[in-house]
Amino acid sequence: MTTEYTYEGTRKTAEIGGVVVSWHEAGEGDPLVLLHGSGPGVSAWSNFRHNLPVFAKRFRTIMPDMPGFGASGLPELDEFYATLAARRIALLLDHLQIESAAFTGNSMGGAVVAELAALHPERVKQMALIGSGGLSVGVFGTDPSEGFLRLFEFLDDPTRERMIGWIKTMVYDHRLITDELVDERMRNALADGVIARMKAIFGAMFNPTLRKGVPPLWTRAGTIKTPTLLLWGRDDRMLPYDHAHLANRLLPEVELHSFSRCGHWVQVERKSDFERVSTEFHTR
């Protein structure tokens, strides 16, 4: 029988490094940290809540809202966002008295996990990266991708129509785009301060001043020896599948698993397959 977990029943908060951090936690065993991606209305709960019951059976599963997302506060953006977020996740591990953990990161969350593995390799036992940024570089597609274009359109004019346009680039099967999903994302995205924080975060990601002195993560891939599983939807329109191949070539300890008829949200569209493959990887 699958345990039912609720938002409030799993949610914890603490002030860490001068900023309120919110996370969800369930299960016992070796720690597994799930880091969500970016996008309007995203949070740890919206990204991974349907996967939580499966992982909580095997792991002490921790799902943080990354800095500026969900219910976590946004610290001063005085450095490249992925680096800042990686340092903040390390502080959360310290708060939870976890020396090292397995990680699964989706999209931007994958870039944050990989940055943490580069900065503090002893903190990351292994990492499963879903359609990850940072380590991936497009070979054939245009830049920015269709998914990023729809995302930035929504941030400039946050209408329901543009939200639907963005979600359509996230999934292969548009039957998954229900009114309930769109309503939830709109409600979260239009909450006080969310759009402003999103713009600030993307500004910190692309600000050339903040990026100065921070070599692109993919140029450091050869130094990241953390065992890595790349998970990619073949029909991803946010970070298209061809992005996977450079990371697959450069990372020393890596394997790649692709999913047909699947977009950027592998954990949603191929839920049971994602859970099976990533659990096998994390329990070796």
C-alpha positions in Angstrom: 0.0 0.0 0.0 1.4 3.4 -1.0 1.6 6.0 1.8 -0.2 9.2 1.1 2.0 12.3 1.7 0.7 15.8 1.9 2.3 19.2 1.3 2.0 20.4 4.9 2.7 16.9 6.4 6.1 16.7 4.8 7.1 20.3 4.8 9.9 21.7 7.1 11.5 25.1 7.3 14.5 26.6 8.9 16.6 29.8 8.7 19.9 28.7 7.2 22.5 31.2 6.2 20.2 34.1 7.0 17.5 32.9 4.6 14.4 30.8 5.2 14.7 27.4 3.5 11.7 25.2 2.8 11.9 21.5 2.0 9.8 18.3 2.1 11.1 15.2 3.8 9.8 11.6 4.0 11.1 8.1 4.4 14.1 6.5 6.1 17.4 5.1 4.8 20.2 6.6 2.9 19.6 10.2 2.0 18.3 11.1 -1.5 18.0 14.8 -2.4 15.7 15.8 -5.3 16.3 19.2 -6.9 13.6 20.7 -9.1 14.1 22.7 -12.3 13.2 26.3 -13.1 10.1 27.7 -14.6 7.0 29.7 -13.7 5.2 28.3 -10.6 7.8 25.5 -10.0 8.7 24.1 -6.6 10.0 20.9 -5.1 6.4 19.8 -4.5 5.1 20.6 -8.0 8.1 18.9 -9.6 8.4 15.6 -7.5 5.4 15.1 -5.3 4.1 12.2 -7.3 7.5 10.5 -7.1 7.9 11.0 -3.4 5.9 7.9 -2.2 8.1 5.6 -4.3 11.4 7.0 -3.3 10.4 7.4 0.4 10.0 3.6 0.5 13.8 3.2 0.1 15.4 6.5 1.0 15.3 9.4 3.4 14.0 11.6 0.6 14.6 15.4 0.8 13.0 17.8 -1.7 14.2 21.4 -1.1 12.7 24.5 -2.7 15.8 26.0 -4.2 16.8 29.6 -3.4 14.0 32.0 -4.6 11.6 29.2 -5.6 8.5 27.8 -3.8 8.6 28.9 -0.1 12.4 29.4 0.1 13.7 32.9 0.4 16.1 34.4 -2.2 19.5 35.5 -0.9 21.4 38.3 -2.4 22.3 37.3 -6.0 25.9 38.2 -5.8 27.2 35.3 -7.8 26.3 33.0 -10.6 23.0 31.4 -9.6 23.9 27.7 -10.0 27.0 28.2 -7.9 25.0 30.1 -5.2 22.3 27.4 -5.2 24.9 24.7 -4.9 26.5 26.4 -1.8 23.0 26.8 -0.3 22.2 23.1 -0.8 25.5 22.3 1.0 24.4 24.5 3.9 21.1 22.5 4.0 23.1 19.3 4.2 25.0 20.7 7.1 21.8 21.7 8.8 20.5 18.2 8.4 23.8 16.7 9.5 24.2 14.8 6.2 27.8 14.5 5.1 27.0 13.1 1.6 23.9 12.1 -0.3 22.7 10.7 -3.6 21.1 13.4 -5.8 18.6 13.6 -8.6 18.4 16.9 -10.4 15.9 18.0 -13.0 16.9 20.6 -15.6 18.4 23.6 -13.7 18.4 21.4 -10.6 20.7 19.1 -12.5 23.1 22.0 -13.1 23.1 22.8 -9.4 23.8 19.2 -8.5 26.7 19.1 -10.9 28.1 22.4 -9.6 27.9 20.9 -6.1 29.8 17.8 -7.3 32.4 20.1 -8.9 32.8 22.3 -5.7 32.4 19.6 -3.1 32.7 16.1 -4.6 32.7 14.5 -1.2 29.0 15.7 -0.7 27.6 13.9 -3.8 27.7 10.1 -3.8 26.1 9.8 -7.2 23.8 12.0 -9.3 21.0 11.2 -11.7 20.4 14.2 -14.0 17.1 14.7 -15.8 17.4 16.8 -19.0 20.1 18.7 -17.2 21.5 22.2 -17.8 25.1 23.2 -17.2 26.8 20.1 -18.5 24.9 20.0 -21.7 25.5 22.0 -24.9 23.3 22.0 -28.0 24.9 20.6 -31.1 22.1 20.9 -33.7 19.3 23.0 -32.3 18.8 26.8 -32.0 19.7 28.7 -28.9 17.6 29.7 -27.0 15.4 26.6 -27.4 11.7 26.7 -28.1 11.1 25.9 -24.4 13.1 28.9 -23.2 11.4 31.2 -25.7 8.0 30.2 -24.4 9.2 30.6 -20.8 10.6 34.1 -21.4 7.4 35.1 -23.3 5.4 34.1 -20.2 7.6 36.1 -17.8 7.1 39.2 -20.0 3.3 38.7 -20.2 2.1 36.1 -17.7 -1.2 35.0 -19.3 -2.9 31.7 -19.1 -2.5 31.2 -22.9 1.3 31.7 -22.6 1.5 29.3 -19.6 -0.2 26.7 -21.8 2.2 27.5 -24.6 5.2 26.9 -22.3 3.8 23.7 -20.8 3.3 22.3 -24.3 7.0 22.4 -24.8 7.6 20.5 -21.5 5.7 17.3 -22.4 5.3 15.1 -25.5 1.8 14.0 -24.6 -0.4 17.1 -24.5 -3.2 15.1 -22.8 -1.2 15.6 -19.6 -2.0 19.4 -19.8 -5.1 19.5 -17.7 -7.0 22.5 -16.4 -5.9 21.5 -12.9 -2.2 21.6 -13.9 -2.5 24.9 -15.6 -4.6 26.4 -12.7 -1.9 25.3 -10.2 1.0 26.7 -12.2 -0.8 30.0 -12.8 -1.7 30.3 -9.1 1.9 29.6 -8.1 3.4 31.8 -10.8 1.2 34.8 -10.0 1.7 34.7 -6.3 3.3 37.9 -4.8 6.9 38.4 -5.9 7.3 35.2 -7.9 7.7 36.7 -11.4 10.1 39.3 -10.0 12.2 36.6 -8.4 12.2 34.5 -11.5 13.5 37.4 -13.6 16.2 38.1 -11.0 17.3 34.5 -11.0 17.5 34.3 -14.8 19.3 37.6 -14.7 21.9 36.1 -12.4 22.2 33.0 -14.6 23.0 35.1 -17.7 24.7 38.1 -16.2 28.2 38.3 -17.8 29.6 40.1 -14.7 28.5 37.3 -12.4 29.7 34.6 -14.8 33.2 36.2 -15.0 35.7 33.8 -13.4 33.2 30.9 -13.5 34.1 28.7 -16.5 31.1 27.0 -18.1 30.3 23.7 -16.2 30.7 21.6 -19.4 34.4 22.8 -19.7 35.0 21.2 -16.2 33.1 18.0 -16.9 36.2 16.0 -17.2 37.1 16.8 -13.6 33.8 15.6 -12.2 34.3 12.0 -11.2 31.0 11.5 -9.5 29.1 8.5 -10.9 26.4 10.0 -13.1 23.2 8.8 -14.8 21.9 11.0 -17.5 18.1 10.7 -18.1 16.7 12.4 -21.2 13.4 12.6 -23.0 14.1 12.1 -26.7 11.4 14.7 -27.5 12.6 17.3 -25.1 12.0 20.9 -26.5 13.5 22.7 -23.5 17.0 21.1 -23.5 16.8 18.9 -26.6 18.2 15.4 -26.6 21.3 16.3 -28.6 22.4 18.2 -25.4 23.0 14.9 -23.7 25.8 13.7 -26.0 28.6 16.1 -25.0 28.0 15.4 -21.3 28.0 11.7 -22.1 31.3 12.1 -23.9 33.1 14.3 -21.3 32.0 12.9 -17.9 34.5 10.2 -16.7 31.8 8.0 -14.9 28.6 8.3 -16.9 25.8 6.4 -18.5 22.9 7.7 -20.6 19.3 6.5 -20.6 16.9 8.0 -23.1 13.1 7.8 -23.2 11.0 7.8 -26.4 7.7 9.7 -26.6 8.9 11.9 -23.7 9.6 15.6 -23.2 11.5 17.5 -20.6 9.5 16.2 -17.6 10.7 12.6 -17.6 9.6 12.2 -14.0 6.0 12.9 -15.1 5.7 11.4 -18.5 7.7 8.2 -17.8 7.0 8.2 -14.1 7.4 4.5 -13.3 10.3 4.0 -15.7 12.1 7.0 -14.2 11.6 5.7 -10.7 12.7 2.2 -11.6 15.9 3.3 -13.5 17.0 5.9 -11.0 16.3 3.7 -8.0 18.4 0.9 -9.5 21.2 3.4 -10.1 21.0 4.9 -6.5 21.0 1.5 -4.8 24.0 -0.1 -6.5 
